[in-house]
Amino acid sequence: MLNEEVRRIMTKDCVTVTPTDSIEHVTRLIFETRIQQIPVVEGKVLVGMITAYDMWKYSNESDHVDGLTVGDLMTKKVLVITPKDKVGTAAELFMDRRFKTIPVVNLRHELKGVITAFDVIRHTLTREYPHPILYSKVFDEIES
């Protein structure tokens, strides 16, 4: 299960922004989608990541975000993985680096999707337990 390729479980149609998008736009996106790490692309090429943490950190250091763009706050050095890398490799990176999302890129650095720590957990759990018992019992109790 951890020897399968990342492309089998990654999210292919992920939310993205560009370096010229406003911080206000990203704030709305994070609020509406509940996604806290968003790949930054120019065309199809990954150029960075912007996170809720990046924006929180900046807001603690500065009084204003007016006029700021994603390019001003994004992280440019981003760890990536390829579609053919193994799910186990992603799991190790999540454990080692303690972040939640890894962009998946091809050899031209074009964004193909993202893999999250949750994707790895869901993949591993559903292989072992195709019909989660605990979750369904809790859900049934809530509905009663």
C-alpha positions as CSV (number, residue, x, y, z in Angstrom):
1,M,0.0,0.0,0.0
2,L,2.8,2.4,0.7
3,N,4.6,1.1,-2.3
4,E,1.9,2.5,-4.7
5,E,2.6,5.6,-6.8
6,V,1.6,9.0,-5.5
7,R,-0.4,9.7,-8.6
8,R,-3.0,7.0,-7.5
9,I,-4.0,9.0,-4.5
10,M,-3.1,12.6,-5.1
11,T,-5.6,15.4,-5.6
12,K,-5.3,16.3,-9.3
13,D,-7.6,19.3,-9.6
14,C,-6.3,21.4,-6.8
15,V,-6.9,25.0,-5.9
16,T,-4.0,27.3,-7.0
17,V,-3.2,31.0,-7.0
18,T,-0.7,33.1,-8.9
19,P,2.1,35.4,-7.5
20,T,0.1,38.5,-8.5
21,D,-3.1,37.5,-6.7
22,S,-3.9,39.7,-3.7
23,I,-3.6,38.5,-0.1
24,E,-7.3,39.4,0.3
25,H,-8.1,36.9,-2.5
26,V,-6.1,34.2,-0.8
27,T,-7.7,34.9,2.6
28,R,-11.2,34.5,1.0
29,L,-10.0,31.2,-0.7
30,I,-8.7,29.8,2.5
31,F,-11.9,30.7,4.3
32,E,-14.2,29.3,1.6
33,T,-12.3,26.1,0.8
34,R,-10.8,25.4,4.2
35,I,-7.5,24.7,2.5
36,Q,-4.6,26.0,4.4
37,Q,-1.7,25.4,1.9
38,I,-2.2,26.6,-1.7
39,P,0.3,26.0,-4.6
40,V,1.4,29.1,-6.4
41,V,1.7,28.7,-10.2
42,E,2.7,30.8,-13.2
43,G,0.9,29.1,-16.0
44,K,1.3,25.4,-15.1
45,V,4.7,25.8,-13.4
46,L,4.9,25.7,-9.6
47,V,6.8,28.7,-8.2
48,G,5.9,28.5,-4.5
49,M,3.4,27.8,-1.8
50,I,1.3,30.2,0.3
51,T,-0.1,29.1,3.6
52,A,-2.4,30.4,6.3
53,Y,0.6,30.3,8.5
54,D,2.6,32.6,6.1
55,M,-0.2,35.1,6.3
56,W,-0.6,34.8,10.1
57,K,3.1,35.2,10.6
58,Y,3.2,38.3,8.4
59,S,0.2,39.8,10.2
60,N,1.9,39.4,13.5
61,E,5.0,41.3,12.2
62,S,3.2,44.0,10.3
63,D,0.2,46.3,10.6
64,H,-1.0,46.1,7.0
65,V,-1.6,43.7,4.1
66,D,-3.0,46.3,1.7
67,G,-1.5,46.0,-1.7
68,L,0.5,42.8,-0.8
69,T,0.4,40.0,-3.3
70,V,1.0,36.2,-2.9
71,G,4.5,36.7,-4.4
72,D,5.3,38.9,-1.4
73,L,4.6,36.3,1.2
74,M,4.8,32.9,-0.5
75,T,7.5,30.3,0.2
76,K,9.7,29.9,-2.9
77,K,11.8,26.9,-1.8
78,V,9.2,24.2,-1.8
79,L,9.8,20.5,-1.4
80,V,8.1,18.6,-4.2
81,I,7.4,15.0,-5.2
82,T,6.7,13.4,-8.6
83,P,3.7,11.4,-9.6
84,K,5.8,8.2,-9.8
85,D,7.2,8.6,-6.3
86,K,5.9,6.2,-3.7
87,V,3.2,6.9,-1.1
88,G,5.7,5.7,1.5
89,T,8.1,8.4,0.4
90,A,5.4,11.0,0.9
91,A,4.6,9.6,4.4
92,E,8.3,9.8,5.4
93,L,8.5,13.4,4.2
94,F,5.4,14.3,6.2
95,M,6.9,12.8,9.3
96,D,10.3,14.3,8.8
97,R,9.4,17.8,7.7
98,R,6.1,18.1,9.7
99,F,4.0,19.8,7.0
100,K,0.7,18.8,5.6
101,T,0.8,19.3,1.8
102,I,3.4,18.4,-0.9
103,P,3.0,19.6,-4.4
104,V,3.3,16.9,-7.1
105,V,5.2,18.1,-10.2
106,N,6.5,16.6,-13.4
107,L,10.1,16.9,-14.7
108,R,9.2,20.4,-16.2
109,H,8.1,21.5,-12.7
110,E,4.5,21.7,-13.9
111,L,2.0,21.2,-11.1
112,K,0.1,17.9,-11.5
113,G,-1.6,17.9,-8.1
114,V,-1.0,17.8,-4.4
115,I,-0.7,15.0,-1.8
116,T,-1.7,15.7,1.8
117,A,-0.9,13.8,5.0
118,F,-4.7,13.2,5.1
119,D,-4.5,11.5,1.7
120,V,-1.8,9.1,3.0
121,I,-3.8,8.4,6.2
122,R,-7.0,7.7,4.3
123,H,-5.3,5.5,1.8
124,T,-3.6,3.4,4.4
125,L,-6.6,3.1,6.6
126,T,-9.1,2.2,3.9
127,R,-6.7,-0.5,2.6
128,E,-6.7,-2.1,6.1
129,Y,-10.3,-1.2,7.0
130,P,-12.4,-0.8,3.9
131,H,-15.5,-0.1,6.1
132,P,-14.4,1.9,9.2
133,I,-16.3,0.5,12.1
134,L,-15.5,3.2,14.7
135,Y,-16.5,6.1,12.4
136,S,-19.7,4.6,11.3
137,K,-20.7,3.8,14.9
138,V,-20.0,7.3,16.1
139,F,-21.9,8.7,13.0
140,D,-24.9,6.5,13.7
141,E,-25.0,7.7,17.4
142,I,-24.9,11.3,16.3
143,E,-27.9,10.8,13.9
144,S,-30.0,9.1,16.6
